[in-house]
């Protein structure tokens, strides 16, 4: 663990990262779960830490003595209240509170003990407040605290590990639990629309037997036209990348679309590089929906590729459907990204339903994780 002399310098080295992590927690952590994490780490680390060998807090902060404590503290030192005030305190110009006029604090003894003992201010007893409730609303204060207190610094570093922050690692169970609870609350604020493109594809993915049943019924009832038969023949005879790319862009009925998608997956090894390449630039709806199906069902997990290239995709509908792929194939570490895309799509495209892709992605991912 970082030493009292090094904590300020080490915190400054991580200043930008710490601010980013604060913003990450604010957007993604569940308040009650975060409080539990803070309390657990507080108790765990302080149980083996000797504050008397540090006392940075007594050396760095202006110590406030509450007015209601003045009589008690003066008595503790065997003096009159007015003498106690004149010797040790001064009035704060802004709020009129009594502040110890010297740093390090007058009451700090060489061995790290406090002259006031149990009469020391409540704020001193509770510092660094890492076992107090509502930590989610005090994260800016935490950024200051970790520059002073080695234990607070260590708590913050361990929280980063639990949330897989900065190191590309997966969330630990504590971070995962917090993220999942927060995401459930997040989803409650937004409406999932089953008739949206993402909603239709999500339902088809989650309940493929229903889609197969509908297609089978359609085959039994609806007579295939000459155009449908010609399309079916093209699908069965396709054998080059160019053949499949043309078919992915072609409008077709559900039964033929299902046959095409099966053939795409049968030829995954040949088609994966092509579909990745075309996905970056192509904005044709039929292609996007077929590409979604391909990435969602392929043996290769394309999540890392999607995340690495996300900003290079030119079409927003493609981005939305790829967010759905991330929810279907990814882990909880994609949830913060999906949330950011929900907000972006709503702000940038209020008349579209692009946010449905990441919303359904989160919904499916949470169901997978809870299952």
MARLUM-110172 format. One record per residue (C-alpha): residue number from 0; residue in one letter; x, y, z. Coordinates in nm, 2 decimals. Example, Ala and Ser with C-alpha at 12.3 -4.5 7.8 and 13.67 -1.06 7.14 Angstrom:
2
+-----+------+--------+--------+--------+
!  nr ! rest !     px !     py !     pz !
+-----+------+--------+--------+--------+
!   0 !    a !   1.23 !  -0.45 !   0.78 !
!   1 !    s !   1.37 !  -0.11 !   0.71 !
+-----+------+--------+--------+--------+
//
This chain:
371
+-----+------+--------+--------+--------+
!  nr ! rest !     px !     py !     pz !
+-----+------+--------+--------+--------+
!   0 !    x !   0.00 !   0.00 !   0.00 !
!   1 !    x !   0.12 !   0.35 !  -0.07 !
!   2 !    x !   0.30 !   0.53 !   0.21 !
!   3 !    x !   0.17 !   0.85 !   0.38 !
!   4 !    x !   0.46 !   1.05 !   0.22 !
!   5 !    x !   0.39 !   0.92 !  -0.13 !
!   6 !    x !   0.01 !   0.93 !  -0.14 !
!   7 !    x !  -0.03 !   1.28 !  -0.27 !
!   8 !    x !   0.22 !   1.23 !  -0.55 !
!   9 !    x !   0.07 !   0.89 !  -0.65 !
!  10 !    x !  -0.28 !   1.04 !  -0.65 !
!  11 !    x !  -0.17 !   1.32 !  -0.88 !
!  12 !    x !  -0.02 !   1.07 !  -1.12 !
!  13 !    x !  -0.36 !   0.91 !  -1.15 !
!  14 !    x !  -0.56 !   1.24 !  -1.14 !
!  15 !    x !  -0.71 !   1.20 !  -1.49 !
!  16 !    x !  -0.78 !   0.83 !  -1.44 !
!  17 !    x !  -0.94 !   0.89 !  -1.10 !
!  18 !    x !  -1.17 !   1.16 !  -1.25 !
!  19 !    x !  -1.28 !   0.92 !  -1.53 !
!  20 !    x !  -1.34 !   0.65 !  -1.27 !
!  21 !    x !  -1.55 !   0.89 !  -1.07 !
!  22 !    x !  -1.76 !   0.96 !  -1.37 !
!  23 !    x !  -1.79 !   0.59 !  -1.45 !
!  24 !    x !  -1.92 !   0.51 !  -1.10 !
!  25 !    x !  -2.16 !   0.80 !  -1.11 !
!  26 !    x !  -2.31 !   0.67 !  -1.43 !
!  27 !    x !  -2.30 !   0.30 !  -1.38 !
!  28 !    x !  -2.27 !   0.20 !  -1.01 !
!  29 !    x !  -2.57 !   0.11 !  -0.79 !
!  30 !    x !  -2.59 !   0.34 !  -0.49 !
!  31 !    x !  -2.66 !   0.07 !  -0.23 !
!  32 !    x !  -2.41 !  -0.18 !  -0.37 !
!  33 !    x !  -2.14 !   0.09 !  -0.39 !
!  34 !    x !  -2.20 !   0.18 !  -0.02 !
!  35 !    x !  -2.16 !  -0.19 !   0.06 !
!  36 !    x !  -1.83 !  -0.21 !  -0.13 !
!  37 !    x !  -1.70 !   0.10 !   0.04 !
!  38 !    x !  -1.79 !  -0.03 !   0.39 !
!  39 !    x !  -1.64 !  -0.37 !   0.32 !
!  40 !    x !  -1.31 !  -0.23 !   0.19 !
!  41 !    x !  -1.30 !   0.03 !   0.47 !
!  42 !    x !  -1.33 !  -0.24 !   0.74 !
!  43 !    x !  -1.09 !  -0.47 !   0.56 !
!  44 !    x !  -0.81 !  -0.22 !   0.51 !
!  45 !    x !  -0.84 !  -0.02 !   0.83 !
!  46 !    x !  -0.83 !  -0.34 !   1.03 !
!  47 !    x !  -0.47 !  -0.37 !   0.95 !
!  48 !    x !  -0.37 !   0.00 !   0.93 !
!  49 !    x !  -0.22 !   0.21 !   1.21 !
!  50 !    x !  -0.34 !   0.56 !   1.16 !
!  51 !    x !  -0.11 !   0.69 !   1.43 !
!  52 !    x !   0.18 !   0.63 !   1.19 !
!  53 !    x !   0.02 !   0.85 !   0.93 !
!  54 !    x !  -0.21 !   1.13 !   1.05 !
!  55 !    x !  -0.19 !   1.31 !   0.72 !
!  56 !    x !  -0.54 !   1.43 !   0.78 !
!  57 !    x !  -0.43 !   1.61 !   1.10 !
!  58 !    x !  -0.14 !   1.77 !   0.90 !
!  59 !    x !  -0.33 !   1.87 !   0.59 !
!  60 !    x !  -0.68 !   1.98 !   0.68 !
!  61 !    x !  -0.82 !   2.28 !   0.86 !
!  62 !    x !  -0.97 !   2.12 !   1.17 !
!  63 !    x !  -1.31 !   2.26 !   1.27 !
!  64 !    x !  -1.42 !   2.24 !   1.63 !
!  65 !    x !  -1.80 !   2.26 !   1.65 !
!  66 !    x !  -1.93 !   2.53 !   1.88 !
!  67 !    x !  -2.12 !   2.28 !   2.08 !
!  68 !    x !  -1.79 !   2.10 !   2.16 !
!  69 !    x !  -1.60 !   2.40 !   2.29 !
!  70 !    x !  -1.70 !   2.37 !   2.65 !
!  71 !    x !  -1.63 !   1.99 !   2.66 !
!  72 !    x !  -1.29 !   2.02 !   2.48 !
!  73 !    x !  -1.18 !   2.30 !   2.71 !
!  74 !    x !  -1.27 !   2.10 !   3.01 !
!  75 !    x !  -1.08 !   1.80 !   2.87 !
!  76 !    x !  -0.76 !   2.02 !   2.87 !
!  77 !    x !  -0.84 !   2.17 !   3.21 !
!  78 !    x !  -0.90 !   2.53 !   3.10 !
!  79 !    x !  -1.18 !   2.78 !   3.05 !
!  80 !    x !  -1.36 !   2.80 !   2.72 !
!  81 !    x !  -1.24 !   3.15 !   2.64 !
!  82 !    x !  -0.88 !   3.05 !   2.71 !
!  83 !    x !  -0.92 !   2.74 !   2.49 !
!  84 !    x !  -1.05 !   2.95 !   2.21 !
!  85 !    x !  -0.78 !   3.22 !   2.24 !
!  86 !    x !  -0.49 !   2.97 !   2.25 !
!  87 !    x !  -0.59 !   2.73 !   1.98 !
!  88 !    x !  -0.87 !   2.86 !   1.75 !
!  89 !    x !  -0.97 !   3.13 !   1.51 !
!  90 !    x !  -1.29 !   3.23 !   1.34 !
!  91 !    x !  -1.34 !   3.13 !   0.98 !
!  92 !    x !  -1.41 !   3.44 !   0.77 !
!  93 !    x !  -1.67 !   3.28 !   0.56 !
!  94 !    x !  -1.90 !   3.08 !   0.80 !
!  95 !    x !  -1.78 !   3.19 !   1.14 !
!  96 !    x !  -1.69 !   2.84 !   1.25 !
!  97 !    x !  -1.40 !   2.78 !   1.49 !
!  98 !    x !  -1.09 !   2.64 !   1.32 !
!  99 !    x !  -0.77 !   2.52 !   1.47 !
! 100 !    x !  -0.53 !   2.80 !   1.38 !
! 101 !    x !  -0.23 !   2.58 !   1.31 !
! 102 !    x !  -0.13 !   2.29 !   1.07 !
! 103 !    x !  -0.04 !   2.03 !   1.17 !
! 104 !    x !  -0.32 !   2.04 !   1.42 !
! 105 !    x !  -0.23 !   2.18 !   1.77 !
! 106 !    x !  -0.38 !   1.87 !   1.93 !
! 107 !    x !  -0.17 !   1.62 !   1.73 !
! 108 !    x !   0.10 !   1.46 !   1.95 !
! 109 !    x !   0.43 !   1.33 !   1.83 !
! 110 !    x !   0.32 !   0.97 !   1.86 !
! 111 !    x !   0.01 !   1.03 !   1.64 !
! 112 !    x !  -0.24 !   1.04 !   1.93 !
! 113 !    x !  -0.48 !   1.33 !   1.97 !
! 114 !    x !  -0.47 !   1.53 !   2.29 !
! 115 !    x !  -0.85 !   1.55 !   2.28 !
! 116 !    x !  -0.88 !   1.17 !   2.28 !
! 117 !    x !  -1.25 !   1.07 !   2.25 !
! 118 !    x !  -1.34 !   1.44 !   2.27 !
! 119 !    x !  -1.20 !   1.51 !   1.92 !
! 120 !    x !  -1.46 !   1.63 !   1.66 !
! 121 !    x !  -1.70 !   1.39 !   1.50 !
! 122 !    x !  -1.55 !   1.47 !   1.16 !
! 123 !    x !  -1.21 !   1.36 !   1.28 !
! 124 !    x !  -1.35 !   1.04 !   1.41 !
! 125 !    x !  -1.53 !   0.96 !   1.09 !
! 126 !    x !  -1.26 !   1.06 !   0.84 !
! 127 !    x !  -1.22 !   0.95 !   0.56 !
! 128 !    x !  -1.59 !   0.88 !   0.57 !
! 129 !    x !  -1.55 !   0.57 !   0.34 !
! 130 !    x !  -1.79 !   0.37 !   0.56 !
! 131 !    x !  -2.06 !   0.63 !   0.55 !
! 132 !    x !  -2.37 !   0.61 !   0.33 !
! 133 !    x !  -2.44 !   0.79 !   0.01 !
! 134 !    x !  -2.09 !   0.75 !  -0.13 !
! 135 !    x !  -2.22 !   0.79 !  -0.48 !
! 136 !    x !  -2.30 !   1.15 !  -0.41 !
! 137 !    x !  -1.96 !   1.22 !  -0.25 !
! 138 !    x !  -1.73 !   1.11 !  -0.52 !
! 139 !    x !  -1.58 !   1.45 !  -0.59 !
! 140 !    x !  -1.48 !   1.48 !  -0.22 !
! 141 !    x !  -1.33 !   1.13 !  -0.26 !
! 142 !    x !  -1.09 !   1.27 !  -0.52 !
! 143 !    x !  -0.95 !   1.51 !  -0.26 !
! 144 !    x !  -0.95 !   1.25 !   0.01 !
! 145 !    x !  -0.73 !   1.00 !  -0.18 !
! 146 !    x !  -0.46 !   1.27 !  -0.21 !
! 147 !    x !  -0.44 !   1.27 !   0.17 !
! 148 !    x !  -0.54 !   0.93 !   0.31 !
! 149 !    x !  -0.35 !   0.62 !   0.20 !
! 150 !    x !  -0.65 !   0.40 !   0.30 !
! 151 !    x !  -0.89 !   0.60 !   0.09 !
! 152 !    x !  -0.63 !   0.58 !  -0.20 !
! 153 !    x !  -0.62 !   0.20 !  -0.16 !
! 154 !    x !  -1.00 !   0.17 !  -0.14 !
! 155 !    x !  -1.03 !   0.36 !  -0.47 !
! 156 !    x !  -0.77 !   0.14 !  -0.64 !
! 157 !    x !  -0.94 !  -0.17 !  -0.53 !
! 158 !    x !  -1.27 !  -0.04 !  -0.65 !
! 159 !    x !  -1.11 !   0.01 !  -0.99 !
! 160 !    x !  -1.01 !  -0.36 !  -0.99 !
! 161 !    x !  -1.36 !  -0.47 !  -0.89 !
! 162 !    x !  -1.51 !  -0.27 !  -1.18 !
! 163 !    x !  -1.25 !  -0.39 !  -1.42 !
! 164 !    x !  -1.16 !  -0.02 !  -1.48 !
! 165 !    x !  -0.86 !   0.08 !  -1.69 !
! 166 !    x !  -0.70 !  -0.26 !  -1.71 !
! 167 !    x !  -0.94 !  -0.42 !  -1.96 !
! 168 !    x !  -1.02 !  -0.70 !  -1.71 !
! 169 !    x !  -1.37 !  -0.83 !  -1.64 !
! 170 !    x !  -1.57 !  -0.71 !  -1.34 !
! 171 !    x !  -1.53 !  -0.90 !  -1.02 !
! 172 !    x !  -1.85 !  -1.02 !  -0.86 !
! 173 !    x !  -1.90 !  -0.71 !  -0.64 !
! 174 !    x !  -1.86 !  -0.47 !  -0.94 !
! 175 !    x !  -2.08 !  -0.70 !  -1.16 !
! 176 !    x !  -2.36 !  -0.70 !  -0.90 !
! 177 !    x !  -2.35 !  -0.32 !  -0.87 !
! 178 !    x !  -2.36 !  -0.27 !  -1.25 !
! 179 !    x !  -2.65 !  -0.52 !  -1.30 !
! 180 !    x !  -2.86 !  -0.35 !  -1.04 !
! 181 !    x !  -2.79 !   0.00 !  -1.18 !
! 182 !    x !  -2.87 !  -0.13 !  -1.54 !
! 183 !    x !  -3.21 !  -0.27 !  -1.43 !
! 184 !    x !  -3.30 !   0.08 !  -1.29 !
! 185 !    x !  -3.17 !   0.24 !  -1.61 !
! 186 !    x !  -3.39 !   0.01 !  -1.83 !
! 187 !    x !  -3.70 !   0.10 !  -1.63 !
! 188 !    x !  -3.67 !   0.46 !  -1.75 !
! 189 !    x !  -3.67 !   0.37 !  -2.12 !
! 190 !    x !  -3.94 !   0.19 !  -2.32 !
! 191 !    x !  -3.86 !  -0.12 !  -2.51 !
! 192 !    x !  -4.05 !  -0.12 !  -2.84 !
! 193 !    x !  -4.12 !  -0.47 !  -2.97 !
! 194 !    x !  -4.21 !  -0.34 !  -3.32 !
! 195 !    x !  -3.87 !  -0.16 !  -3.36 !
! 196 !    x !  -3.62 !  -0.33 !  -3.59 !
! 197 !    x !  -3.40 !  -0.41 !  -3.29 !
! 198 !    x !  -3.70 !  -0.54 !  -3.10 !
! 199 !    x !  -3.81 !  -0.77 !  -3.38 !
! 200 !    x !  -3.45 !  -0.91 !  -3.42 !
! 201 !    x !  -3.41 !  -0.94 !  -3.04 !
! 202 !    x !  -3.73 !  -1.14 !  -3.00 !
! 203 !    x !  -3.64 !  -1.36 !  -3.29 !
! 204 !    x !  -3.30 !  -1.43 !  -3.13 !
! 205 !    x !  -3.44 !  -1.50 !  -2.79 !
! 206 !    x !  -3.73 !  -1.72 !  -2.92 !
! 207 !    x !  -3.61 !  -1.86 !  -3.26 !
! 208 !    x !  -3.88 !  -2.14 !  -3.24 !
! 209 !    x !  -4.15 !  -1.88 !  -3.28 !
! 210 !    x !  -3.99 !  -1.74 !  -3.60 !
! 211 !    x !  -3.95 !  -2.09 !  -3.74 !
! 212 !    x !  -4.31 !  -2.17 !  -3.66 !
! 213 !    x !  -4.43 !  -1.85 !  -3.84 !
! 214 !    x !  -4.21 !  -1.93 !  -4.15 !
! 215 !    x !  -4.33 !  -2.28 !  -4.16 !
! 216 !    x !  -4.70 !  -2.17 !  -4.14 !
! 217 !    x !  -4.63 !  -1.92 !  -4.42 !
! 218 !    x !  -4.47 !  -2.19 !  -4.64 !
! 219 !    x !  -4.79 !  -2.40 !  -4.59 !
! 220 !    x !  -5.03 !  -2.12 !  -4.66 !
! 221 !    x !  -4.86 !  -1.88 !  -4.90 !
! 222 !    x !  -4.77 !  -2.00 !  -5.25 !
! 223 !    x !  -4.43 !  -1.90 !  -5.35 !
! 224 !    x !  -4.42 !  -1.67 !  -5.65 !
! 225 !    x !  -4.18 !  -1.71 !  -5.95 !
! 226 !    x !  -3.97 !  -1.44 !  -5.80 !
! 227 !    x !  -3.95 !  -1.62 !  -5.47 !
! 228 !    x !  -3.86 !  -1.95 !  -5.64 !
! 229 !    x !  -3.59 !  -1.77 !  -5.84 !
! 230 !    x !  -3.45 !  -1.62 !  -5.52 !
! 231 !    x !  -3.46 !  -1.96 !  -5.35 !
! 232 !    x !  -3.26 !  -2.10 !  -5.64 !
! 233 !    x !  -3.00 !  -1.81 !  -5.61 !
! 234 !    x !  -2.96 !  -1.88 !  -5.24 !
! 235 !    x !  -2.90 !  -2.25 !  -5.29 !
! 236 !    x !  -2.66 !  -2.20 !  -5.57 !
! 237 !    x !  -2.46 !  -1.91 !  -5.42 !
! 238 !    x !  -2.09 !  -2.01 !  -5.38 !
! 239 !    x !  -1.88 !  -1.69 !  -5.40 !
! 240 !    x !  -1.84 !  -1.39 !  -5.17 !
! 241 !    x !  -2.00 !  -1.17 !  -5.43 !
! 242 !    x !  -2.30 !  -1.40 !  -5.46 !
! 243 !    x !  -2.37 !  -1.38 !  -5.09 !
! 244 !    x !  -2.31 !  -1.00 !  -5.07 !
! 245 !    x !  -2.57 !  -0.94 !  -5.34 !
! 246 !    x !  -2.82 !  -1.17 !  -5.16 !
! 247 !    x !  -2.76 !  -0.99 !  -4.83 !
! 248 !    x !  -2.88 !  -0.67 !  -5.00 !
! 249 !    x !  -3.18 !  -0.82 !  -5.17 !
! 250 !    x !  -3.54 !  -0.79 !  -5.02 !
! 251 !    x !  -3.69 !  -1.14 !  -4.97 !
! 252 !    x !  -3.97 !  -1.31 !  -4.78 !
! 253 !    x !  -3.91 !  -1.46 !  -4.44 !
! 254 !    x !  -3.87 !  -1.82 !  -4.56 !
! 255 !    x !  -3.59 !  -1.72 !  -4.81 !
! 256 !    x !  -3.43 !  -1.48 !  -4.56 !
! 257 !    x !  -3.41 !  -1.77 !  -4.31 !
! 258 !    x !  -3.25 !  -1.99 !  -4.58 !
! 259 !    x !  -3.00 !  -1.72 !  -4.67 !
! 260 !    x !  -2.90 !  -1.66 !  -4.31 !
! 261 !    x !  -2.84 !  -2.04 !  -4.26 !
! 262 !    x !  -2.62 !  -2.04 !  -4.57 !
! 263 !    x !  -2.42 !  -1.73 !  -4.45 !
! 264 !    x !  -2.34 !  -1.92 !  -4.13 !
! 265 !    x !  -2.24 !  -2.23 !  -4.32 !
! 266 !    x !  -1.99 !  -2.02 !  -4.50 !
! 267 !    x !  -1.87 !  -1.82 !  -4.21 !
! 268 !    x !  -1.49 !  -1.87 !  -4.26 !
! 269 !    x !  -1.51 !  -1.74 !  -4.62 !
! 270 !    x !  -1.76 !  -1.46 !  -4.55 !
! 271 !    x !  -1.64 !  -1.32 !  -4.22 !
! 272 !    x !  -1.37 !  -1.09 !  -4.36 !
! 273 !    x !  -1.61 !  -0.96 !  -4.64 !
! 274 !    x !  -1.90 !  -0.89 !  -4.41 !
! 275 !    x !  -1.68 !  -0.71 !  -4.16 !
! 276 !    x !  -1.54 !  -0.50 !  -4.44 !
! 277 !    x !  -1.88 !  -0.42 !  -4.59 !
! 278 !    x !  -2.03 !  -0.34 !  -4.25 !
! 279 !    x !  -1.80 !  -0.05 !  -4.21 !
! 280 !    x !  -1.94 !   0.14 !  -4.51 !
! 281 !    x !  -2.27 !  -0.02 !  -4.61 !
! 282 !    x !  -2.59 !   0.15 !  -4.50 !
! 283 !    x !  -2.85 !  -0.07 !  -4.68 !
! 284 !    x !  -3.12 !  -0.19 !  -4.43 !
! 285 !    x !  -3.14 !  -0.55 !  -4.56 !
! 286 !    x !  -2.77 !  -0.59 !  -4.55 !
! 287 !    x !  -2.75 !  -0.44 !  -4.19 !
! 288 !    x !  -3.01 !  -0.68 !  -4.06 !
! 289 !    x !  -2.85 !  -0.98 !  -4.22 !
! 290 !    x !  -2.51 !  -0.87 !  -4.09 !
! 291 !    x !  -2.66 !  -0.84 !  -3.74 !
! 292 !    x !  -2.79 !  -1.20 !  -3.76 !
! 293 !    x !  -2.45 !  -1.32 !  -3.89 !
! 294 !    x !  -2.25 !  -1.15 !  -3.61 !
! 295 !    x !  -2.50 !  -1.26 !  -3.35 !
! 296 !    x !  -2.48 !  -1.63 !  -3.45 !
! 297 !    x !  -2.13 !  -1.67 !  -3.59 !
! 298 !    x !  -1.89 !  -1.90 !  -3.41 !
! 299 !    x !  -1.64 !  -1.62 !  -3.40 !
! 300 !    x !  -1.71 !  -1.37 !  -3.12 !
! 301 !    x !  -1.69 !  -1.03 !  -3.29 !
! 302 !    x !  -1.74 !  -0.81 !  -2.98 !
! 303 !    x !  -1.38 !  -0.70 !  -2.96 !
! 304 !    x !  -1.38 !  -0.62 !  -3.33 !
! 305 !    x !  -1.70 !  -0.42 !  -3.30 !
! 306 !    x !  -1.57 !  -0.22 !  -3.00 !
! 307 !    x !  -1.24 !  -0.15 !  -3.17 !
! 308 !    x !  -1.40 !  -0.03 !  -3.49 !
! 309 !    x !  -1.72 !   0.12 !  -3.36 !
! 310 !    x !  -1.64 !   0.48 !  -3.45 !
! 311 !    x !  -1.55 !   0.38 !  -3.81 !
! 312 !    x !  -1.89 !   0.24 !  -3.89 !
! 313 !    x !  -2.06 !   0.51 !  -4.11 !
! 314 !    x !  -2.42 !   0.41 !  -4.07 !
! 315 !    x !  -2.60 !   0.48 !  -3.74 !
! 316 !    x !  -2.85 !   0.20 !  -3.79 !
! 317 !    x !  -2.56 !  -0.04 !  -3.83 !
! 318 !    x !  -2.42 !   0.09 !  -3.50 !
! 319 !    x !  -2.75 !   0.04 !  -3.33 !
! 320 !    x !  -2.78 !  -0.32 !  -3.44 !
! 321 !    x !  -2.41 !  -0.39 !  -3.35 !
! 322 !    x !  -2.50 !  -0.27 !  -3.00 !
! 323 !    x !  -2.76 !  -0.54 !  -3.00 !
! 324 !    x !  -2.49 !  -0.79 !  -3.09 !
! 325 !    x !  -2.28 !  -0.67 !  -2.80 !
! 326 !    x !  -2.56 !  -0.74 !  -2.57 !
! 327 !    x !  -2.62 !  -1.08 !  -2.71 !
! 328 !    x !  -2.25 !  -1.19 !  -2.72 !
! 329 !    x !  -2.08 !  -0.96 !  -2.47 !
! 330 !    x !  -2.02 !  -0.95 !  -2.10 !
! 331 !    x !  -2.12 !  -0.69 !  -1.84 !
! 332 !    x !  -1.82 !  -0.48 !  -1.92 !
! 333 !    x !  -2.00 !  -0.36 !  -2.24 !
! 334 !    x !  -2.29 !  -0.22 !  -2.04 !
! 335 !    x !  -2.14 !   0.13 !  -1.98 !
! 336 !    x !  -2.08 !   0.16 !  -2.35 !
! 337 !    x !  -2.43 !   0.06 !  -2.43 !
! 338 !    x !  -2.57 !   0.31 !  -2.19 !
! 339 !    x !  -2.37 !   0.59 !  -2.35 !
! 340 !    x !  -2.51 !   0.49 !  -2.69 !
! 341 !    x !  -2.87 !   0.50 !  -2.56 !
! 342 !    x !  -2.81 !   0.86 !  -2.45 !
! 343 !    x !  -2.63 !   0.95 !  -2.77 !
! 344 !    x !  -2.89 !   0.81 !  -3.00 !
! 345 !    x !  -3.18 !   0.98 !  -2.81 !
! 346 !    x !  -3.00 !   1.32 !  -2.82 !
! 347 !    x !  -2.88 !   1.30 !  -3.18 !
! 348 !    x !  -3.17 !   1.11 !  -3.34 !
! 349 !    x !  -3.49 !   1.19 !  -3.14 !
! 350 !    x !  -3.71 !   1.09 !  -3.43 !
! 351 !    x !  -3.55 !   0.75 !  -3.48 !
! 352 !    x !  -3.55 !   0.44 !  -3.27 !
! 353 !    x !  -3.17 !   0.37 !  -3.28 !
! 354 !    x !  -3.16 !   0.36 !  -2.90 !
! 355 !    x !  -3.36 !   0.04 !  -2.92 !
! 356 !    x !  -3.04 !  -0.15 !  -3.03 !
! 357 !    x !  -2.84 !  -0.08 !  -2.71 !
! 358 !    x !  -3.15 !  -0.10 !  -2.49 !
! 359 !    x !  -3.25 !  -0.45 !  -2.62 !
! 360 !    x !  -2.88 !  -0.54 !  -2.59 !
! 361 !    x !  -2.87 !  -0.45 !  -2.22 !
! 362 !    x !  -3.21 !  -0.62 !  -2.17 !
! 363 !    x !  -3.08 !  -0.95 !  -2.32 !
! 364 !    x !  -2.74 !  -0.92 !  -2.14 !
! 365 !    x !  -2.90 !  -0.87 !  -1.80 !
! 366 !    x !  -3.14 !  -1.17 !  -1.86 !
! 367 !    x !  -2.83 !  -1.38 !  -1.95 !
! 368 !    x !  -2.64 !  -1.27 !  -1.64 !
! 369 !    x !  -2.93 !  -1.32 !  -1.40 !
! 370 !    x !  -3.01 !  -1.65 !  -1.55 !
+-----+------+--------+--------+--------+
//
